[in-house]
Structure formats: C-alpha cells, structure tokens
Amino acid sequence: MKDLKELYSEEDLKTMLAAEKGRLPGKNRVEELISFAEKSGIKRIGIANCISLQKETTDLIERLKDKFEVYSVDCKIGKITGAELLNDETVKGLSCNPSAQADYLMENNTELNVSFGLCVGHDIVFNTKSKAPVTTLVVKDREHKHNPFQEFIK
C-alpha cells in the first residue's frame, strides 16, 4: 500500500487544515462555511442555486455579504428549453443549466462555490464544471424538505 499522504496535493492539505481549524463545535453548517472561508483567505463566494430556493438563497447572501463578495446564479440561467438542450421534444419547460451556472461563477472569479439545492445529476455536472472548489449546503429532496437524512430517522 502506498503512503496515504501521497494521495494529497499541497492545496488539498491546505484545504483540509482550514476545514479542521474552521470547525466550530455547536455551530451550524453556514457558520462553519464562513469560518472555513475566512481561514482559507477566500474573498469571493459563488452560489449555484435551484430557482425554487431563491428566497433561501437571498437569505444566505445576506448572511455572507458583510464578509465576502457573493455571486449567485439560479439554475434557469440562459432560459434554454429542455427540448432544445437535450434534443428531446418530450422534455417540457425550461431546462436547468448547471454548466452555465459554473461558467457564470468562473467569469466572476469565485474562489469557493456553494451548491444550493441542485437536482441529482445537475449537481454532478455543476461540480465537474466548476473551476473553484464546491461545497454542498443544501441538496434537493422534495419529499423531506431538502433533508434526505429524514428517510433514515423515521
């Protein structure tokens, strides 16, 4: 077995150290996100959000804007139809556009991006396309009010 430390770049280790130092016992995920970003020297945070969580995204921006430049982009950026994007006439309505979300945040030079309620699959595309590291704050789970863990604690 190889030395496990060899699996990490210097940048990976810096990120993990900032995460370690950013942990705040008894604090919520948003407070830890803020602490992590401050300890990492991050100045510009991007938020890729589901349009159905726009109010919650606005609330998050309010929490972050005193300490960071915040750029947000909802999933319907570009207003492209699902039929047009996916070449499938049976797909109705506007499509989510995770690649365009990643591109918008890259154009604004964000240093850390937050995935906020993106659908399964769309989150994968966004995470893959994002040039900045991504952390997930909210996952899409319509049945359990965006808390999929509820399924396991019934």
Backbone as CSV, one residue per row, in Angstrom:
resi,resn,N_x,N_y,N_z,CA_x,CA_y,CA_z,C_x,C_y,C_z
1,MET,0.854,-1.183,0.000,0.000,0.000,0.000,0.895,1.241,0.000
2,LYS,0.523,2.229,-0.812,1.324,3.452,-0.889,1.073,4.320,0.336
3,ASP,1.988,5.245,0.557,1.835,6.214,1.642,0.574,7.033,1.364
4,LEU,-0.374,6.990,2.267,-1.660,7.658,2.041,-1.517,9.161,1.882
5,LYS,-0.502,9.738,2.471,-0.303,11.175,2.340,0.024,11.559,0.896
6,GLU,0.560,10.616,0.130,0.886,10.876,-1.274,-0.367,11.142,-2.112
7,LEU,-1.521,10.773,-1.598,-2.766,10.990,-2.325,-3.180,12.456,-2.344
8,TYR,-2.534,13.289,-1.529,-2.944,14.677,-1.350,-1.916,15.642,-1.913
9,SER,-2.427,16.668,-2.606,-1.564,17.762,-3.055,-1.393,18.737,-1.896
10,GLU,-0.482,19.660,-2.051,-0.308,20.706,-1.026,-1.593,21.499,-0.856
11,GLU,-2.269,21.763,-1.976,-3.532,22.502,-1.925,-4.602,21.714,-1.172
12,ASP,-4.655,20.398,-1.411,-5.593,19.548,-0.669,-5.344,19.647,0.834
13,LEU,-4.086,19.582,1.212,-3.745,19.619,2.633,-4.064,20.974,3.252
14,LYS,-3.870,22.055,2.503,-4.254,23.383,2.994,-5.764,23.454,3.222
15,THR,-6.517,22.904,2.274,-7.976,22.896,2.400,-8.404,22.099,3.625
16,MET,-7.804,20.953,3.822,-8.175,20.113,4.964,-7.781,20.760,6.290
17,LEU,-6.649,21.459,6.314,-6.245,22.157,7.544,-7.208,23.306,7.840
18,ALA,-7.594,24.045,6.807,-8.569,25.130,7.013,-9.899,24.558,7.503
19,ALA,-10.296,23.399,6.964,-11.530,22.755,7.421,-11.415,22.358,8.889
20,GLU,-10.268,21.812,9.259,-10.039,21.415,10.652,-10.110,22.618,11.583
21,LYS,-9.460,23.701,11.184,-9.436,24.903,12.019,-10.766,25.660,11.964
22,GLY,-11.549,25.408,10.917,-12.826,26.098,10.766,-13.983,25.429,11.488
23,ARG,-13.738,24.220,11.994,-14.812,23.516,12.712,-15.174,24.260,13.973
24,LEU,-16.459,24.449,14.153,-16.942,25.190,15.315,-17.954,24.327,16.061
25,PRO,-17.540,23.702,17.151,-18.476,22.848,17.897,-19.750,23.611,18.253
26,GLY,-20.869,22.959,18.017,-22.150,23.566,18.351,-22.634,24.604,17.353
27,LYS,-21.933,24.754,16.232,-22.329,25.739,15.223,-22.931,25.038,14.022
28,ASN,-23.693,25.781,13.243,-24.342,25.182,12.077,-23.431,25.232,10.852
29,ARG,-23.888,24.622,9.790,-23.099,24.487,8.568,-22.755,25.849,7.946
30,VAL,-23.664,26.794,7.991,-23.379,28.118,7.425,-22.269,28.796,8.235
31,GLU,-22.325,28.716,9.535,-21.276,29.301,10.370,-19.928,28.639,10.105
32,GLU,-19.937,27.330,9.906,-18.695,26.637,9.575,-18.195,27.022,8.190
33,LEU,-19.099,27.213,7.248,-18.724,27.661,5.907,-18.023,29.017,5.983
34,ILE,-18.590,29.939,6.741,-17.994,31.263,6.914,-16.617,31.146,7.550
35,SER,-16.512,30.365,8.608,-15.233,30.184,9.293,-14.184,29.578,8.355
36,PHE,-14.573,28.548,7.615,-13.668,27.914,6.661,-13.186,28.923,5.622
37,ALA,-14.106,29.677,5.050,-13.744,30.640,4.010,-12.794,31.706,4.559
38,GLU,-13.064,32.193,5.754,-12.183,33.194,6.356,-10.784,32.624,6.581
39,LYS,-10.705,31.415,7.134,-9.409,30.802,7.413,-8.647,30.447,6.133
40,SER,-9.378,30.294,5.041,-8.759,29.990,3.755,-8.388,31.247,2.977
41,GLY,-8.754,32.407,3.494,-8.468,33.652,2.788,-9.369,33.898,1.597
42,ILE,-10.512,33.251,1.558,-11.446,33.390,0.440,-12.179,34.727,0.540
43,LYS,-12.270,35.411,-0.577,-12.941,36.713,-0.639,-14.208,36.682,-1.499
44,ARG,-14.259,35.746,-2.467,-15.365,35.707,-3.435,-16.033,34.335,-3.400
45,ILE,-17.309,34.327,-3.017,-18.074,33.082,-2.919,-19.182,33.095,-3.963
46,GLY,-19.322,31.968,-4.649,-20.391,31.798,-5.621,-21.448,30.850,-5.090
47,ILE,-22.682,31.095,-5.467,-23.787,30.218,-5.085,-24.516,29.802,-6.356
48,ALA,-24.577,28.496,-6.594,-25.368,27.937,-7.695,-26.612,27.347,-7.059
49,ASN,-27.740,27.976,-7.299,-28.955,27.565,-6.599,-30.060,27.131,-7.535
50,CYS,-30.942,26.309,-6.963,-32.191,25.960,-7.622,-33.105,27.175,-7.516
51,ILE,-33.795,27.476,-8.580,-34.677,28.644,-8.588,-35.796,28.508,-7.546
52,SER,-36.171,27.284,-7.212,-37.234,27.100,-6.213,-36.770,27.452,-4.801
53,LEU,-35.473,27.666,-4.625,-34.926,28.063,-3.321,-34.373,29.488,-3.367
54,GLN,-34.972,30.336,-4.197,-34.471,31.698,-4.360,-34.555,32.502,-3.069
55,LYS,-35.643,32.385,-2.310,-35.766,33.117,-1.054,-34.664,32.702,-0.079
56,GLU,-34.434,31.400,0.033,-33.394,30.899,0.928,-32.003,31.338,0.456
57,THR,-31.823,31.395,-0.866,-30.554,31.878,-1.419,-30.339,33.340,-1.053
58,THR,-31.376,34.131,-1.150,-31.292,35.543,-0.769,-30.923,35.673,0.710
59,ASP,-31.505,34.822,1.543,-31.165,34.833,2.974,-29.689,34.481,3.187
60,LEU,-29.186,33.496,2.440,-27.769,33.123,2.560,-26.869,34.270,2.108
61,ILE,-27.227,34.915,1.012,-26.443,36.061,0.536,-26.368,37.125,1.627
62,GLU,-27.483,37.393,2.271,-27.499,38.381,3.364,-26.524,37.988,4.475
63,ARG,-26.448,36.689,4.782,-25.533,36.217,5.820,-24.072,36.376,5.421
64,LEU,-23.790,36.250,4.133,-22.406,36.233,3.666,-21.869,37.594,3.230
65,LYS,-22.739,38.503,2.819,-22.289,39.695,2.089,-21.469,40.678,2.917
66,ASP,-21.534,40.618,4.235,-20.712,41.517,5.048,-19.245,41.106,5.049
67,LYS,-18.976,39.844,4.759,-17.599,39.343,4.831,-17.016,38.961,3.474
68,PHE,-17.887,38.765,2.485,-17.431,38.263,1.188,-18.149,38.969,0.050
69,GLU,-17.520,38.954,-1.137,-18.223,39.302,-2.362,-18.991,38.034,-2.740
70,VAL,-20.276,38.166,-2.961,-21.110,36.994,-3.227,-21.750,37.118,-4.608
71,TYR,-21.639,36.051,-5.380,-22.235,35.980,-6.711,-23.162,34.774,-6.721
72,SER,-24.400,34.997,-7.125,-25.332,33.871,-7.186,-25.914,33.764,-8.583
73,VAL,-26.284,32.533,-8.920,-26.855,32.273,-10.229,-27.847,31.115,-10.085
74,ASP,-29.072,31.350,-10.566,-30.066,30.290,-10.445,-29.958,29.318,-11.620
75,CYS,-30.615,28.195,-11.468,-30.484,27.091,-12.420,-31.100,27.365,-13.787
76,LYS,-31.910,28.372,-13.915,-32.572,28.643,-15.194,-31.811,29.676,-16.029
77,ILE,-30.560,29.943,-15.690,-29.738,30.886,-16.448,-29.750,30.503,-17.933
78,GLY,-29.933,31.488,-18.764,-29.954,31.270,-20.208,-31.317,30.939,-20.766
79,LYS,-32.227,30.541,-19.892,-33.610,30.246,-20.284,-33.706,29.371,-21.537
80,ILE,-32.956,28.287,-21.528,-32.989,27.347,-22.642,-34.010,26.242,-22.324
81,THR,-34.778,25.850,-23.311,-35.772,24.807,-23.057,-35.091,23.446,-22.941
82,GLY,-35.741,22.569,-22.203,-35.240,21.208,-22.082,-35.216,20.498,-23.422
83,ALA,-36.236,20.740,-24.240,-36.303,20.118,-25.563,-35.113,20.537,-26.416
84,GLU,-34.775,21.828,-26.366,-33.653,22.337,-27.166,-32.317,21.810,-26.649
85,LEU,-32.112,21.880,-25.343,-30.831,21.473,-24.763,-30.594,19.978,-24.922
86,LEU,-31.622,19.190,-24.683,-31.470,17.732,-24.646,-31.870,17.039,-25.946
87,ASN,-32.249,17.835,-26.948,-32.685,17.279,-28.241,-33.763,16.215,-28.050
88,ASP,-34.736,16.569,-27.229,-35.826,15.627,-26.933,-37.112,16.431,-26.776
89,GLU,-37.980,16.347,-27.771,-39.211,17.141,-27.787,-40.176,16.786,-26.659
90,THR,-39.969,15.646,-26.005,-40.877,15.269,-24.915,-40.543,15.990,-23.612
91,VAL,-39.367,16.629,-23.540,-38.972,17.356,-22.335,-39.621,18.732,-22.372
92,LYS,-40.405,19.035,-21.359,-41.182,20.279,-21.327,-40.513,21.320,-20.430
93,GLY,-40.767,22.582,-20.747,-40.337,23.688,-19.904,-38.871,24.051,-20.041
94,LEU,-38.475,25.038,-19.230,-37.083,25.474,-19.225,-36.211,24.432,-18.550
95,SER,-35.035,24.263,-19.078,-34.092,23.303,-18.511,-33.224,23.971,-17.450
96,CYS,-32.820,23.193,-16.483,-31.751,23.654,-15.597,-30.477,23.697,-16.437
97,ASN,-29.527,24.521,-16.030,-28.363,24.764,-16.858,-27.103,24.817,-15.975
98,PRO,-26.717,23.674,-15.379,-25.596,23.677,-14.435,-24.255,24.069,-15.045
99,SER,-24.031,23.780,-16.316,-22.781,24.205,-16.952,-22.709,25.720,-17.046
100,ALA,-23.833,26.354,-17.377,-23.859,27.820,-17.447,-23.700,28.430,-16.054
101,GLN,-24.234,27.769,-15.023,-24.026,28.254,-13.654,-22.533,28.257,-13.325
102,ALA,-21.860,27.159,-13.637,-20.416,27.066,-13.371,-19.651,28.116,-14.170
103,ASP,-20.046,28.314,-15.420,-19.376,29.289,-16.274,-19.554,30.713,-15.736
104,TYR,-20.775,31.039,-15.312,-21.036,32.374,-14.749,-20.155,32.626,-13.517
105,LEU,-20.063,31.643,-12.643,-19.256,31.835,-11.433,-17.769,31.911,-11.772
106,MET,-17.333,31.151,-12.779,-15.939,31.236,-13.217,-15.651,32.635,-13.770
107,GLU,-16.589,33.186,-14.558,-16.408,34.529,-15.118,-16.301,35.582,-14.016
108,ASN,-16.877,35.301,-12.858,-16.819,36.231,-11.735,-15.715,35.880,-10.736
109,ASN,-14.838,34.975,-11.150,-13.638,34.633,-10.374,-13.927,34.230,-8.931
110,THR,-14.974,33.436,-8.740,-15.252,32.976,-7.387,-14.154,32.006,-6.947
111,GLU,-13.904,31.997,-5.649,-12.849,31.153,-5.089,-13.403,29.917,-4.381
112,LEU,-14.689,29.959,-4.069,-15.395,28.842,-3.453,-16.837,28.920,-3.930
113,ASN,-17.375,27.787,-4.382,-18.755,27.758,-4.832,-19.596,26.877,-3.922
114,VAL,-20.842,27.286,-3.760,-21.793,26.572,-2.914,-22.891,26.009,-3.804
115,SER,-23.096,24.700,-3.712,-24.210,24.047,-4.380,-25.402,24.130,-3.434
116,PHE,-26.484,24.737,-3.922,-27.616,25.062,-3.057,-28.910,24.537,-3.659
117,GLY,-29.223,23.279,-3.373,-30.492,22.706,-3.794,-30.557,22.243,-5.231
118,LEU,-29.415,21.950,-5.842,-29.432,21.474,-7.226,-29.928,20.032,-7.278
119,CYS,-30.573,19.690,-8.358,-31.089,18.336,-8.544,-29.945,17.330,-8.695
120,VAL,-30.245,16.064,-8.385,-29.283,14.997,-8.642,-28.971,14.996,-10.135
121,GLY,-27.743,14.882,-10.473,-27.307,14.929,-11.867,-26.877,16.332,-12.237
122,HIS,-27.729,17.316,-11.976,-27.347,18.707,-12.226,-26.223,19.097,-11.274
123,ASP,-26.283,18.629,-10.029,-25.202,18.910,-9.087,-23.895,18.266,-9.546
124,ILE,-23.991,17.085,-10.127,-22.788,16.403,-10.613,-22.155,17.203,-11.746
125,VAL,-22.969,17.649,-12.686,-22.451,18.453,-13.804,-21.844,19.752,-13.264
126,PHE,-22.553,20.432,-12.355,-22.027,21.675,-11.803,-20.686,21.445,-11.104
127,ASN,-20.611,20.425,-10.259,-19.368,20.150,-9.531,-18.220,19.842,-10.485
128,THR,-18.522,19.120,-11.555,-17.493,18.765,-12.536,-17.015,19.990,-13.308
129,LYS,-17.918,20.887,-13.638,-17.584,22.051,-14.462,-17.017,23.224,-13.662
130,SER,-17.277,23.267,-12.381,-16.817,24.389,-11.562,-15.299,24.429,-11.507
131,LYS,-14.749,25.612,-11.740,-13.299,25.784,-11.631,-12.883,25.976,-10.178
132,ALA,-13.769,26.530,-9.365,-13.497,26.709,-7.936,-13.977,25.468,-7.190
133,PRO,-13.397,25.201,-6.030,-13.900,24.089,-5.212,-15.373,24.309,-4.869
134,VAL,-16.098,23.210,-4.686,-17.530,23.265,-4.405,-17.821,22.582,-3.078
135,THR,-18.657,23.228,-2.270,-19.216,22.580,-1.100,-20.732,22.580,-1.255
136,THR,-21.363,21.567,-0.705,-22.820,21.462,-0.802,-23.429,21.932,0.500
137,LEU,-24.355,22.861,0.394,-25.034,23.361,1.585,-26.430,22.758,1.697
138,VAL,-27.140,22.652,0.573,-28.491,22.090,0.559,-28.571,21.139,-0.629
139,VAL,-29.200,19.979,-0.403,-29.458,19.056,-1.514,-30.945,19.062,-1.817
140,LYS,-31.281,18.773,-3.052,-32.698,18.721,-3.453,-33.293,17.420,-2.939
141,ASP,-34.324,17.542,-2.138,-35.108,16.394,-1.689,-36.514,16.900,-1.425
142,ARG,-37.353,16.774,-2.417,-38.700,17.332,-2.340,-39.536,16.673,-1.246
143,GLU,-39.358,15.382,-1.052,-40.183,14.659,-0.075,-39.851,15.040,1.366
144,HIS,-38.575,15.283,1.646,-38.141,15.521,3.030,-37.671,16.948,3.267
145,LYS,-38.232,17.892,2.521,-37.889,19.311,2.685,-36.377,19.546,2.645
146,HIS,-35.732,18.926,1.672,-34.307,19.093,1.393,-33.412,18.544,2.505
147,ASN,-33.923,17.563,3.226,-33.143,16.897,4.270,-33.290,15.384,4.068
148,PRO,-32.512,14.802,3.138,-32.690,13.387,2.818,-32.421,12.461,3.997
149,PHE,-31.712,12.914,4.978,-31.434,12.080,6.149,-32.703,11.704,6.888
150,GLN,-33.761,12.495,6.740,-35.028,12.195,7.401,-35.522,10.789,7.068
151,GLU,-35.184,10.317,5.878,-35.575,8.981,5.457,-35.041,7.927,6.435
152,PHE,-33.901,8.161,7.033,-33.240,7.169,7.868,-33.596,7.277,9.350
153,ILE,-34.253,8.357,9.744,-34.532,8.523,11.171,-36.016,8.424,11.493
154,LYS,-36.772,7.808,10.595,-38.220,7.636,10.822,-38.462,6.724,11.999
